[in-house]
């Protein structure tokens, strides 16, 4: 699984054999969350989370929002259409 982004001890990944709609998995710090990217214009939207607190999820969402264009391109490169 390609790591697309690292921040605050977290990894943002896309699974190679994953499904649409475009989304990323955020892993680390004892938690995992899945965010729909809503490509190409966003905003990222939390689909599910295990182990993250609300302030952590807000920081993750902010980081994904700032990297949305890059994440959407990466999704497209691995899976085609959003």
C-alpha positions as CSV (number, residue, x, y, z in Angstrom):
1,X,0.0,0.0,0.0
2,X,1.5,3.3,-1.1
3,X,2.1,5.9,1.6
4,X,1.0,9.2,0.2
5,X,1.6,11.5,3.1
6,X,3.2,11.5,6.6
7,X,2.5,14.0,9.3
8,X,2.3,14.0,13.1
9,X,3.3,10.3,13.3
10,X,0.5,9.3,10.9
11,X,0.5,7.7,7.5
12,X,-2.0,8.4,4.7
13,X,-2.4,5.4,2.4
14,X,-4.4,4.1,-0.5
15,X,-4.8,0.4,-0.8
16,X,-3.9,-1.0,-4.3
17,X,-7.1,-3.1,-4.7
18,X,-9.5,-0.7,-3.1
19,X,-12.9,0.5,-4.3
20,X,-14.5,3.8,-5.3
21,X,-15.3,6.4,-4.2
22,X,-11.9,8.0,-3.8
23,X,-10.8,7.7,-0.2
24,X,-7.7,7.4,2.0
25,X,-6.9,5.4,5.1
26,X,-5.1,7.3,7.9
27,X,-3.1,5.1,10.3
28,X,-1.1,5.6,13.4
29,X,-1.1,6.7,17.0
30,X,-3.3,3.8,17.9
31,X,-6.1,4.7,15.5
32,X,-7.3,4.4,11.9
33,X,-9.7,6.6,10.0
34,X,-11.1,6.5,6.5
35,X,-11.8,9.8,4.7
36,X,-13.7,10.2,1.5
37,X,-11.8,12.7,-0.6
38,X,-14.8,14.0,-2.7
39,X,-12.4,14.6,-5.6
40,X,-11.6,16.9,-7.2
41,X,-12.9,19.7,-5.1
42,X,-13.4,18.2,-1.7
43,X,-13.8,18.7,1.1
44,X,-12.6,15.4,2.7
45,X,-15.3,13.8,4.8
46,X,-14.9,11.3,7.6
47,X,-16.4,7.9,6.8
48,X,-15.2,6.0,9.8
49,X,-12.7,6.2,12.7
50,X,-11.3,3.9,15.3
51,X,-9.2,5.1,18.1
52,X,-8.8,8.8,17.2
53,X,-10.3,11.6,19.3
54,X,-12.3,14.4,17.8
55,X,-9.4,17.0,18.0
56,X,-7.2,14.5,16.2
57,X,-9.8,14.0,13.4
58,X,-10.0,17.7,12.9
59,X,-6.2,18.0,12.5
60,X,-6.3,15.1,10.1
61,X,-9.1,16.6,8.1
62,X,-7.2,19.9,7.9
63,X,-4.0,18.1,6.7
64,X,-6.0,16.2,4.0
65,X,-7.7,19.4,2.9
66,X,-4.4,21.1,2.3
67,X,-3.1,18.1,0.3
68,X,-6.4,17.3,-1.5
69,X,-5.1,17.9,-5.1
70,X,-2.1,15.6,-4.5
71,X,-4.3,12.9,-2.9
72,X,-6.8,13.1,-5.8
73,X,-4.0,12.7,-8.4
74,X,-2.6,9.8,-6.5
75,X,-6.0,8.1,-6.3
76,X,-6.5,8.6,-10.1
77,X,-3.0,7.2,-10.8
78,X,-3.8,4.0,-8.9
79,X,-7.5,3.5,-9.6
80,X,-8.6,5.7,-12.5
81,X,-11.8,7.7,-12.1
82,X,-12.8,9.1,-8.7
